């Protein structure tokens, strides 16, 4: 049933399904998100969901739907979705914010950091991605901690990891961005927070650069590091680093501006 339903999709979706071969489901999904046009990716996502729903109906309720019926539901759902979205945007209360990478000041490298917690809270992961002023990939790193699950502590550890990455890349001028206001506001204030020891380490790292800015930026501009932090939860405990090469993380673009 699934194959017949996919056969009713567009040729672009079918071409990408046949060409994208990844063992990790997350990497496969990220690769398809990059490869497909937005409308095709929406159809791809709804098709996945519809096939999953049809399979559960068949297994647990004995209700069998034909591929044509499933395809009809997909078309109907997408049509309803396209009617709703413009109305939400027009209301002014639900304006969609598209991810936009923010370039650093002139002469600086940009560092984006983020953290993620596993679904069972047994592991925490932090990630950092460093890019030049034009958005070109310079390097990335991730660190997976066992039994560290406090989100703000992990965000502080993400900043520490990011500054370590900048040092590994021999960068002297760094513009480091976090989407955690709690971390950005504690730096330089003799922090007494629970993660204060990490903040003091960050302050020492900051002083080792010729120039280093630590700023707060919204999640919508931090999607690059966020995706890597989520992926890092699938990796082994410890540090992972990619200097100049993206082997194993193809969802991270070579250039985030031109992609």
C-alpha positions in Angstrom: 0.0 0.0 0.0 2.8 2.4 0.9 4.6 2.0 -2.4 1.4 2.5 -4.4 0.6 5.7 -2.4 4.1 7.1 -3.0 3.7 6.3 -6.7 0.9 8.8 -6.8 3.2 11.6 -5.6 5.1 14.0 -7.9 8.2 13.0 -9.8 10.4 15.3 -7.8 9.5 13.6 -4.6 10.0 10.2 -6.1 13.4 11.1 -7.5 14.6 12.4 -4.1 13.2 9.3 -2.3 15.2 7.0 -4.7 18.4 9.1 -4.5 18.6 9.9 -0.8 20.0 6.8 1.0 20.8 7.4 4.7 20.9 4.9 7.5 19.9 7.5 10.1 16.2 8.6 9.8 17.0 12.1 11.1 19.8 12.7 8.6 17.5 11.3 5.8 14.7 13.7 6.8 17.1 16.7 7.0 18.6 15.8 3.6 15.1 15.6 2.0 14.2 18.9 3.7 17.2 20.5 2.0 16.6 18.8 -1.4 12.9 19.4 -1.9 11.0 22.6 -2.6 8.9 23.8 0.4 5.6 22.7 -1.2 7.0 19.3 -2.1 8.4 18.8 1.4 5.0 19.6 2.9 3.4 17.0 0.6 6.2 14.5 1.5 5.6 15.1 5.2 1.8 14.8 5.0 2.2 11.6 2.9 4.4 10.0 5.5 1.9 10.9 8.2 -1.1 9.6 6.1 0.6 6.3 5.3 1.5 5.8 9.0 -2.2 6.5 9.9 -3.5 4.1 7.3 -1.1 1.4 8.5 -2.3 1.8 12.1 -6.0 1.6 11.0 -5.2 -1.6 9.1 -3.2 -3.2 12.0 -5.4 -2.2 15.0 -8.9 -1.6 13.6 -9.0 -3.9 10.6 -9.9 -0.9 8.4 -8.1 -1.0 5.0 -7.8 2.1 2.8 -6.9 2.0 -0.9 -3.9 4.0 -2.1 -6.3 6.2 -4.0 -8.3 7.0 -0.9 -5.1 7.8 1.0 -3.9 10.0 -1.8 -7.3 11.8 -1.8 -7.0 12.5 1.9 -3.5 13.9 1.4 -4.7 16.3 -1.4 -7.7 17.3 0.7 -5.6 18.0 3.8 -3.0 20.1 1.9 -5.8 22.1 0.2 -7.4 22.9 3.7 -3.9 23.8 5.0 -3.3 26.2 2.1 -6.7 27.9 2.9 -5.9 28.3 6.6 -2.3 29.6 6.4 -3.0 32.8 4.4 -5.9 33.7 6.9 -3.5 33.2 9.8 -0.9 35.4 8.3 -3.5 38.1 7.3 -4.8 38.3 10.9 -1.4 39.7 12.1 -1.4 37.3 15.1 0.4 34.4 13.6 3.0 35.7 11.2 5.3 33.0 10.2 9.0 33.7 10.9 11.2 32.1 8.3 14.7 31.1 9.6 17.3 33.8 8.7 20.9 33.5 9.6 22.4 36.7 11.0 25.9 37.6 9.7 28.6 38.8 12.2 30.1 42.3 12.2 32.9 42.9 9.7 36.2 41.1 10.5 34.5 38.6 12.8 33.6 34.9 12.5 30.1 33.9 13.6 29.5 31.2 16.2 26.0 29.8 16.7 25.5 27.5 19.7 22.5 25.5 21.1 21.6 22.6 23.3 19.1 19.7 23.3 17.8 17.2 25.9 17.0 13.6 25.1 13.4 12.4 25.2 14.1 10.4 28.4 16.3 13.1 29.8 19.2 10.7 30.2 21.5 12.6 27.9 22.1 16.3 27.1 23.8 17.5 23.9 25.4 20.8 23.0 26.5 21.9 19.5 28.3 24.8 17.9 28.8 25.8 14.3 31.3 28.4 13.1 31.0 30.3 9.8 32.8 33.2 8.1 31.2 36.5 7.4 29.7 35.3 4.1 28.1 32.2 5.8 30.8 29.7 4.7 31.3 26.7 6.9 34.5 26.7 9.0 33.9 24.0 11.5 31.4 22.4 14.0 31.5 20.5 17.2 29.2 18.7 19.6 29.5 17.3 23.1 27.1 14.7 24.5 26.8 14.6 28.3 25.3 11.8 30.3 22.9 12.7 33.1 23.2 16.5 32.4 19.6 17.6 31.6 19.1 21.1 33.0 18.4 23.2 29.8 20.1 26.4 31.0 23.2 24.6 32.2 23.4 22.9 28.8 23.0 26.2 27.0 26.0 27.6 29.1 28.0 24.4 28.2 27.1 25.0 24.6 28.7 28.5 24.7 31.8 27.0 26.3 32.0 24.4 23.6 31.6 27.0 20.9 34.4 29.1 22.2 36.6 25.9 22.4 35.7 25.3 18.7 36.8 28.9 17.8 40.1 28.3 19.6 40.6 25.0 17.7 40.0 26.9 14.5 42.6 29.6 15.5 40.0 32.4 15.2 40.9 35.6 17.0 37.7 37.7 16.5 34.5 35.9 17.4 30.8 36.9 17.4 29.1 34.2 19.5 25.3 33.9 19.6 23.0 32.0 21.9 19.2 31.8 22.0 19.3 31.6 25.8 18.9 35.0 27.4 19.8 33.5 30.8 23.3 32.7 29.6 24.0 35.9 27.7 22.8 38.1 30.6 25.0 36.3 33.2 28.3 36.8 31.4 30.3 39.6 33.1 28.1 39.8 36.1 29.9 37.6 38.6 27.2 35.1 38.2 25.8 33.3 41.3 23.5 31.0 39.2 23.7 27.2 39.5 25.8 27.2 36.3 28.0 30.0 37.5 31.1 27.9 37.4 30.6 27.4 33.6 30.0 31.1 33.2 33.3 31.9 34.8 35.0 29.5 32.4 33.3 31.3 29.5 34.6 34.6 30.8 38.1 33.3 30.9 37.7 32.0 27.4 36.4 35.4 26.2 39.5 37.1 27.5 41.7 34.8 25.5 40.5 36.2 22.1 41.5 39.5 20.6 37.8 40.4 20.5 34.8 38.3 21.5 31.2 39.3 21.6 28.6 37.1 23.3 25.0 38.1 22.3 21.5 36.8 22.5 19.7 36.0 19.2 16.2 34.4 18.7 15.7 30.7 17.9 14.6 31.6 14.4 18.2 32.7 13.5 19.8 29.8 15.4 18.3 26.9 13.4 21.7 25.7 12.2 23.1 24.9 15.6 19.7 23.7 16.8 19.6 21.0 14.1 23.1 19.8 14.9 22.3 19.7 18.7 19.2 17.5 18.0 21.3 15.2 15.7 24.1 15.0 18.4 21.6 13.1 20.7 22.1 10.2 18.3 25.9 10.2 18.8 28.1 8.6 21.4 28.9 10.3 24.7 31.9 12.7 24.4 33.1 15.3 22.0 32.8 15.2 18.2 34.4 17.8 16.0 34.3 18.6 12.3 37.1 21.0 11.1 36.4 22.3 7.6 34.7 19.0 6.6 31.0 18.0 7.1 31.4 14.3 6.9 28.5 12.7 8.8 26.5 16.0 9.0 25.3 16.6 5.4 22.3 18.6 6.6 24.7 21.4 7.6 25.0 23.6 4.5 28.4 24.5 3.1 27.2 28.1 2.8 24.1 29.0 4.8 23.5 32.2 2.8 23.4 30.8 -0.7 21.7 27.5 0.2 
